[in-house]
Amino acid sequence: MIYGILLESCRDGVCEVYGQAIWKKIVQELNFEHESFTTLGRYDETLIEKVAECKIRNICSYVSFFFLLRFHLRFIRTFT
């Protein structure tokens, strides 16, 4: 079991670095009831692994989309 303060720290880091939209996708994908955790609440330790795996999937798709869009815009500028 882990305390919610660790999961809250994880949530804060995701929101600060990648934005609230990525965190909301994680919450939705993992079917959380709430977007935050009780600081002194006790949670299953596998939950932090699930959050990390989900974060990686969402960030990779976000980063891939960003680079694809950036390449597309540069390609268009080159030929216009």
C-alpha positions in Angstrom: 0.0 0.0 0.0 1.1 3.6 -0.7 -0.1 6.9 0.6 -2.0 9.3 -1.6 0.6 11.9 -1.1 2.9 10.0 -3.5 0.1 9.9 -6.1 -0.7 13.6 -5.6 3.0 14.3 -6.2 2.8 12.3 -9.4 -0.4 14.2 -10.4 1.2 17.6 -9.7 4.3 16.7 -11.8 2.2 15.5 -14.8 0.1 18.7 -14.6 3.1 21.0 -14.3 5.2 19.4 -17.0 2.6 18.1 -19.5 -0.6 20.0 -18.6 -4.0 19.3 -17.2 -5.3 17.8 -20.4 -2.8 14.9 -20.2 -3.8 14.3 -16.6 -7.5 14.3 -17.5 -6.8 11.6 -20.2 -5.0 9.5 -17.5 -8.0 9.9 -15.1 -10.4 8.9 -17.9 -8.4 6.0 -19.2 -7.9 4.5 -15.7 -11.5 5.2 -14.7 -10.7 7.2 -11.5 -13.6 8.6 -9.6 -11.8 11.8 -8.8 -9.0 13.8 -10.4 -7.0 13.9 -7.1 -6.1 11.6 -4.2 -6.6 11.8 -0.5 -3.2 12.7 0.9 -3.3 10.3 3.8 -5.4 7.7 2.0 -4.0 4.3 1.3 -3.9 3.0 -2.3 -2.8 -0.1 -4.0 0.9 0.1 -4.9 0.2 -1.0 -8.5 -1.7 2.1 -9.1 1.4 4.2 -9.4 2.7 1.8 -12.1 -0.6 2.1 -14.0 -0.4 5.9 -13.9 3.2 5.8 -15.1 2.3 3.4 -18.0 -0.7 5.5 -19.0 1.3 8.7 -18.8 3.9 7.2 -21.2 1.3 6.2 -23.7 -0.4 9.6 -23.6 2.8 11.6 -23.8 4.2 9.5 -26.6 1.1 10.1 -28.7 1.1 13.8 -27.8 4.8 14.2 -28.7 4.4 12.2 -31.9 1.5 14.5 -32.9 3.5 17.6 -32.0 6.5 16.6 -34.2 4.2 15.5 -37.0 2.5 18.9 -36.9 5.8 20.8 -36.7 7.2 18.8 -39.7 4.0 19.5 -41.7 4.2 23.2 -41.0 7.8 23.4 -42.1 7.1 21.4 -45.2 4.3 23.7 -46.2 6.5 26.8 -45.6 9.2 25.3 -47.8 6.9 25.0 -50.8 4.9 28.2 -50.4 
